[in-house]
Amino acid sequence: MPIRITSLLFLVCLISACAKPERPYLGVVTRASEAEKVTQEDKMRFRLQEIGSRIQSAGTQTCGRIPKFNNGCIYEFDLANDVNAYTTPGKIHVNSDVMSFAKTDDELAIILGYQYAYNILKNNIKNQPVSKVDYLGLYITALAEFNITSASELMQRLASNPDLSAFIGAPRGNNADRYLAIEKTIVEIKRKQNNGINLVPNLKN
């Protein structure tokens, strides 16, 4: 009897020593991470499409209200990996970092409105100052029914980011005059909204 017990204990110990600890299957973890990444990208694309479609509608409408503006009025937004925005025929490509930088949908709309205005002006009027782009962009964003109150603060934050400042045409140095002009445009737009006046920008060619 003692011999049998000793043999049994020896067998149990042997099995325990040879048994390998279970390790997680890395393939499952990798696939889960990839799935999460795709999901985040899909969310960004959906957000860009949802906000971008409203900016596109307002931009097209605004462009049609400006005399002699009949070229380069329709653009779609597309998510891209490049640091700065760039345009291909009919599309404005937006960096995912910009999407993450915008804290709210209103902020993202302001940025998209700026880009839409930039492309409209580029295709209709040459050598337009950034103040005109800001001006038209805020009208487009307001017409799309987004809140533009934070525009000046947002532009200052973007200008201080070396990786994103070019996205809104922010030169180095003091931009105080630009921010003041943005605040004046906000007041102008709010006044029109409060008085039921159509949001038509006053661009002097």
BELWO-V969939 format. One record per residue. N is the residue number from 1. RES is the residue in one small letter. PHI is phi in radians with two decimals (999 if undefined). PSI is psi in radians with two decimals (* if undefined). D_LAST is the distance of its C-alpha to the last C-alpha in Angstrom with 1 decimal. Layout:
N & RES & PHI & PSI & D_LAST
N & RES & PHI & PSI & D_LAST
This chain:
1 & m & 999 & -0.86 & 107.6
2 & p & -1.03 & -0.59 & 106.3
3 & i & -1.16 & -0.73 & 105.6
4 & r & -1.10 & -0.73 & 103.5
5 & i & -1.11 & -0.74 & 101.5
6 & t & -1.10 & -0.72 & 100.9
7 & s & -1.12 & -0.73 & 99.9
8 & l & -1.11 & -0.77 & 97.4
9 & l & -1.10 & -0.68 & 95.9
10 & f & -1.11 & -0.69 & 95.6
11 & l & -1.16 & -0.73 & 93.8
12 & v & -1.09 & -0.78 & 91.3
13 & c & -1.11 & -0.68 & 90.5
14 & l & -1.13 & -0.77 & 90.1
15 & i & -1.11 & -0.74 & 87.6
16 & s & -1.12 & -0.67 & 85.7
17 & a & -1.22 & -0.61 & 85.5
18 & c & -1.45 & -0.36 & 84.3
19 & a & -1.18 & 2.32 & 81.7
20 & k & -1.65 & 2.41 & 78.1
21 & p & -1.13 & 2.49 & 75.6
22 & e & -1.21 & 2.40 & 72.9
23 & r & -2.08 & 2.53 & 69.5
24 & p & -1.14 & 2.49 & 66.3
25 & y & -1.31 & 1.95 & 65.0
26 & l & -1.09 & -0.48 & 62.0
27 & g & -1.08 & -0.63 & 60.6
28 & v & -1.17 & -0.76 & 60.3
29 & v & -1.10 & -0.77 & 58.4
30 & t & -1.08 & -0.79 & 56.1
31 & r & -1.12 & -0.66 & 55.3
32 & a & -1.13 & -0.72 & 54.7
33 & s & -1.13 & -0.73 & 52.3
34 & e & -1.12 & -0.69 & 50.4
35 & a & -1.11 & -0.70 & 50.4
36 & e & -1.14 & -0.69 & 49.0
37 & k & -1.10 & -0.78 & 46.3
38 & v & -1.09 & -0.71 & 45.3
39 & t & -1.08 & -0.75 & 45.2
40 & q & -1.12 & -0.70 & 42.9
41 & e & -1.16 & -0.70 & 40.5
42 & d & -1.08 & -0.68 & 40.7
43 & k & -1.10 & -0.71 & 39.9
44 & m & -1.11 & -0.77 & 36.8
45 & r & -1.10 & -0.72 & 35.7
46 & f & -1.11 & -0.77 & 36.5
47 & r & -1.09 & -0.75 & 34.5
48 & l & -1.13 & -0.72 & 31.4
49 & q & -1.15 & -0.74 & 31.8
50 & e & -1.14 & -0.85 & 32.2
51 & i & -1.32 & -0.71 & 29.3
52 & g & -1.08 & -0.62 & 27.0
53 & s & -1.14 & -0.62 & 27.6
54 & r & -1.24 & -0.69 & 26.3
55 & i & -1.14 & -0.71 & 23.2
56 & q & -1.06 & -0.80 & 22.8
57 & s & -1.08 & -0.80 & 23.3
58 & a & -1.19 & -0.65 & 20.8
59 & g & -1.15 & -0.74 & 18.2
60 & t & -1.12 & -0.74 & 18.7
61 & q & -1.12 & -0.77 & 18.7
62 & t & -1.12 & -0.75 & 15.5
63 & c & -1.04 & -0.68 & 13.7
64 & g & -1.22 & -0.32 & 15.3
65 & r & -1.53 & -0.18 & 14.0
66 & i & -1.69 & 2.12 & 10.3
67 & p & -0.96 & 2.40 & 9.7
68 & k & 1.27 & 0.03 & 9.7
69 & f & -1.63 & 1.64 & 10.6
70 & n & -2.30 & 0.32 & 14.2
71 & n & -2.36 & 2.44 & 15.1
72 & g & 1.09 & 0.84 & 16.6
73 & c & -1.83 & -0.21 & 16.9
74 & i & -2.10 & 2.10 & 20.6
75 & y & -2.41 & 2.59 & 22.4
76 & e & -1.89 & 2.72 & 25.8
77 & f & -1.78 & 2.48 & 27.1
78 & d & -2.40 & 2.46 & 30.2
79 & l & -1.38 & 2.31 & 32.5
80 & a & -2.34 & 2.94 & 33.0
81 & n & -1.73 & -0.12 & 35.1
82 & d & -1.23 & 2.65 & 32.7
83 & v & -1.14 & -0.78 & 31.8
84 & n & -1.85 & 2.82 & 28.0
85 & a & -1.28 & 2.59 & 25.8
86 & y & -2.59 & 2.88 & 25.0
87 & t & -2.15 & 2.36 & 23.8
88 & t & -2.03 & 2.87 & 25.7
89 & p & -0.81 & 1.97 & 24.7
90 & g & 1.42 & 0.03 & 24.1
91 & k & -2.37 & 2.48 & 25.4
92 & i & -1.98 & 2.08 & 24.5
93 & h & -1.65 & 2.24 & 27.7
94 & v & -2.00 & 2.29 & 28.5
95 & n & -1.25 & 2.52 & 31.3
96 & s & -1.16 & -0.47 & 34.3
97 & d & -1.14 & -0.63 & 34.3
98 & v & -1.15 & -0.69 & 31.0
99 & m & -1.04 & -0.72 & 32.6
100 & s & -1.29 & -0.54 & 35.5
101 & f & -1.18 & -0.66 & 33.5
102 & a & -1.21 & 2.01 & 31.8
103 & k & -1.25 & -0.54 & 34.5
104 & t & -2.29 & 2.93 & 33.4
105 & d & -1.13 & -0.58 & 31.6
106 & d & -1.10 & -0.74 & 28.9
107 & e & -1.13 & -0.75 & 28.4
108 & l & -1.10 & -0.69 & 28.2
109 & a & -1.10 & -0.67 & 25.7
110 & i & -1.09 & -0.75 & 23.4
111 & i & -1.14 & -0.78 & 23.7
112 & l & -1.15 & -0.65 & 23.2
113 & g & -1.09 & -0.69 & 20.1
114 & y & -1.08 & -0.83 & 18.6
115 & q & -1.12 & -0.66 & 19.6
116 & y & -1.14 & -0.77 & 18.3
117 & a & -1.11 & -0.72 & 14.8
118 & y & -1.01 & -0.78 & 15.0
119 & n & -1.25 & -0.62 & 16.0
120 & i & -1.07 & -0.86 & 13.5
121 & l & -1.16 & -0.67 & 10.6
122 & k & -1.07 & -0.58 & 12.9
123 & n & -1.59 & -0.11 & 13.5
124 & n & -2.13 & -0.58 & 10.1
125 & i & -2.36 & 2.33 & 7.8
126 & k & -1.52 & 2.61 & 10.0
127 & n & 0.96 & 0.87 & 11.1
128 & q & -1.52 & 2.34 & 9.4
129 & p & -1.18 & 2.78 & 11.8
130 & v & -1.09 & -0.46 & 14.4
131 & s & -1.09 & -0.60 & 13.5
132 & k & -1.22 & -0.63 & 10.4
133 & v & -1.15 & -0.79 & 13.0
134 & d & -1.01 & -0.81 & 15.6
135 & y & -1.05 & -0.92 & 13.6
136 & l & -1.16 & -0.68 & 12.9
137 & g & -1.09 & -0.67 & 16.4
138 & l & -1.20 & -0.63 & 18.1
139 & y & -1.12 & -0.76 & 16.8
140 & i & -1.08 & -0.80 & 18.1
141 & t & -1.12 & -0.73 & 21.3
142 & a & -1.16 & -0.68 & 21.9
143 & l & -1.14 & -0.50 & 21.5
144 & a & -1.38 & 0.06 & 24.0
145 & e & 1.19 & 0.71 & 26.3
146 & f & -1.86 & 2.72 & 26.7
147 & n & -1.43 & 2.13 & 27.3
148 & i & -1.79 & 0.11 & 24.6
149 & t & -1.00 & -0.61 & 26.7
150 & s & -1.55 & 0.19 & 27.7
151 & a & -1.02 & -0.81 & 24.3
152 & s & -1.11 & -0.80 & 24.6
153 & e & -1.12 & -0.67 & 28.2
154 & l & -1.12 & -0.79 & 27.6
155 & m & -1.10 & -0.62 & 24.9
156 & q & -1.17 & -0.70 & 27.4
157 & r & -1.12 & -0.74 & 30.2
158 & l & -1.15 & -0.71 & 28.2
159 & a & -1.11 & -0.51 & 27.2
160 & s & -1.47 & -0.08 & 30.9
161 & n & -1.74 & 1.90 & 32.0
162 & p & -1.08 & -0.42 & 32.0
163 & d & -1.46 & -0.36 & 32.3
164 & l & -2.07 & -0.15 & 29.3
165 & s & -1.05 & -0.61 & 26.8
166 & a & -1.15 & -0.36 & 25.0
167 & f & -1.11 & -0.51 & 24.4
168 & i & -2.06 & 0.43 & 21.8
169 & g & 1.02 & 0.71 & 20.6
170 & a & -1.57 & 1.94 & 22.7
171 & p & -1.32 & 2.81 & 23.5
172 & r & -1.26 & 2.65 & 26.9
173 & g & 1.86 & -2.82 & 27.5
174 & n & -1.40 & 2.11 & 26.4
175 & n & -1.95 & 0.45 & 23.6
176 & a & -1.01 & -0.72 & 24.3
177 & d & -1.10 & -0.64 & 20.9
178 & r & -1.14 & -0.79 & 19.4
179 & y & -1.16 & -0.61 & 22.1
180 & l & -1.14 & -0.72 & 21.7
181 & a & -1.12 & -0.65 & 18.0
182 & i & -1.10 & -0.78 & 19.2
183 & e & -1.07 & -0.69 & 21.9
184 & k & -1.14 & -0.67 & 19.6
185 & t & -1.15 & -0.69 & 17.6
186 & i & -1.06 & -0.77 & 21.0
187 & v & -1.08 & -0.74 & 22.1
188 & e & -1.08 & -0.79 & 19.2
189 & i & -1.18 & -0.74 & 19.8
190 & k & -1.07 & -0.69 & 23.6
191 & r & -1.08 & -0.76 & 23.3
192 & k & -1.14 & -0.72 & 21.7
193 & q & -1.10 & -0.75 & 24.3
194 & n & -1.19 & -0.45 & 27.1
195 & n & -1.80 & 0.16 & 26.1
196 & g & 1.17 & 0.50 & 25.6
197 & i & -1.62 & 2.40 & 22.0
198 & n & -1.00 & 2.44 & 20.0
199 & l & -1.46 & 1.43 & 18.0
200 & v & -1.98 & 2.06 & 14.5
201 & p & -1.19 & 2.55 & 11.8
202 & n & -1.74 & 1.42 & 9.5
203 & l & -1.64 & 2.10 & 6.2
204 & k & -1.65 & 2.02 & 3.8
205 & n & -1.34 & * & 0.0
